[in-house]
Amino acid sequence: MQASESETRVFCNVQSVSASEWFNGGRSGLNPEFRFTVFEGDYMGQDIIKYNGIRYAIYRTYHAKDNNIELYVQKEGGVQ
């Protein structure tokens, strides 16, 4: 069975990752770039985010306060 993609627009808060997230991610072979904070009800387990026309892979999530979830991403394809 072939996977299909669809796009859903959601409101979010975008921030750069912290220095420690960037450093620890790099030690694990990741290239962390952004942290997106979205309402938990808007996140359905997606693996990819498209932001400003660029695809990012979600490598980690964190359930934050106020029914939000943080999505930590790197450019799709990993270290570039």
C-alpha positions in Angstrom: 0.0 0.0 0.0 1.4 3.4 -1.0 1.4 6.2 1.5 -0.3 9.5 0.6 0.3 13.0 1.9 -2.0 15.8 2.7 -1.4 19.3 4.1 -3.1 20.8 7.1 -2.4 24.4 8.2 -2.2 25.0 12.0 -1.2 27.9 14.2 2.1 27.5 16.0 4.9 29.2 17.8 8.3 28.7 16.2 11.6 29.0 18.0 15.1 28.0 17.4 16.2 25.1 19.5 18.3 25.7 22.6 22.1 25.4 22.5 21.9 22.3 24.6 19.3 20.7 22.3 21.5 21.6 19.3 24.6 20.2 20.9 23.1 17.0 22.2 21.3 16.4 18.9 24.5 16.8 17.0 26.2 14.2 19.3 23.4 11.8 18.3 23.7 12.4 14.6 20.9 14.9 14.3 20.8 18.5 13.1 18.2 20.2 15.2 16.8 23.5 13.8 13.4 24.5 15.2 10.9 23.9 18.0 7.3 24.2 17.0 4.7 24.5 19.8 1.2 23.5 18.6 -2.1 22.7 20.3 -2.1 18.9 21.0 -5.4 18.4 19.2 -3.8 19.7 15.9 -1.0 17.1 16.0 -1.9 13.7 14.8 1.4 11.9 14.9 2.8 13.4 11.6 6.5 12.8 10.8 7.0 15.8 8.5 6.4 19.5 8.9 6.5 22.0 6.0 7.6 25.5 7.1 8.3 28.3 4.7 8.4 25.8 1.8 11.0 23.6 3.5 10.2 20.1 4.7 11.4 19.2 8.2 11.4 15.8 9.9 10.1 15.6 13.5 12.7 13.7 15.6 11.3 14.4 19.1 8.1 15.5 20.8 7.4 16.8 24.2 4.0 17.2 25.9 4.1 20.8 27.3 1.7 22.6 29.5 -1.7 24.1 28.5 -2.6 21.3 26.1 0.4 22.0 23.8 3.0 19.8 22.3 6.5 20.8 21.2 7.8 19.3 18.0 11.6 19.3 17.5 12.6 19.2 13.9 15.6 18.9 11.5 15.7 19.3 7.8 14.2 16.2 6.1 17.0 13.8 5.3 19.0 14.6 8.5 22.4 16.2 8.6 23.1 18.3 5.5 
